[in-house]
């Protein structure tokens, strides 16, 4: 009969098809209780997996019964999301465990739609999530979340996030009229971003998804120097010109020591709603080639689907409009992969140590 350390190794070596990593790589916590011919395995994931627990439980149960020869086996799965390391010298933000930046380097690739659906997918998997619209000149999250009201301030110092579909959100779009242009220079834009982030009364977030504007300018520089980012996600289309700018965004994060979780290829293929014909309008395999070139993970691909656009335009993103649909499942798989790669990183112990103050009496 196998002993507990051997059983733990079996669980650690399990290749999780959802995250595309072994459970050991994601630093899952494993508890083995072997009493005679009864085996109870407790597994605590470092990322939310509400839509995947039953499948993982079933797979591990079959694996353990086969490897141990025991019939009386049970597997209990839970998750615990912790705070992970950020750039050196940047302080964490109260009530936010992890910040995920979503960038593209180029406009028009569906980054904002991907950001809000990624945030909603993380929430659907069991996390507490917020989304910050960092595009000061062209905010789109209020329209996508179907909200137009102004934020409230209870204490006159901070503002309450706007809640929609269980998601906490903040955007300059909540503070101005939808058609009012923002004619601001760089310093005002970066100050607005910092205020929205620091003065919003976020409520115990596991993840804050930041929807970045296109480019690698003032906002991105502020993000890398002053905002504690746990990881970044790059959104691109297969088209060469999109990939060119996406590579710039990826290199920017590398230079400022923000780990890139991987690449999401949006608009990867189009399926005609009338005849079902599939066509790679923007080319094929671009995201995969970019991921291989820069040694980052391909998190998944999303189709060019009219439903994604229609859902976002009417203020009900696809993950909530059709929660059990194929598109929503794709977003949720990508969300788990992003969160699993974040769980792989080291934890942030900065708040675990007391500050030492030396006084001369």
ABEGO torsion letter per residue (X at the ends): XBBAAAAAAAAAABBBAAAGBBAAAAGBBBBBBBBEABBBBBBBBABBAAAAAAAAAAAAAAAAAAAAGBABBBBBBBBBBBBBBBBBGBBBBBGBABBBBBBAGBBGAGAAAAAAAAAAAAAAAGBBBBBBBABAABBAAAAAAGBABBBBBAAGABBBBBBBGGBBBBBAAAABBAABBBBBBAAAAAAAAAAAAAABBBBGBABBBBBBBBEBBAAAAAAAAABBBABBBBBBBABAAAAAAAAAAAAAAAAAGBBBAEBBBBGABBBBAAAGBBBBAAEBGAAAAAAAAAGBBBAEBBBBBAAAAAAAAAGBBAAAABAABAAAAAAAAAAAAAAAAAAABBBBAAAABBBBBBBBX
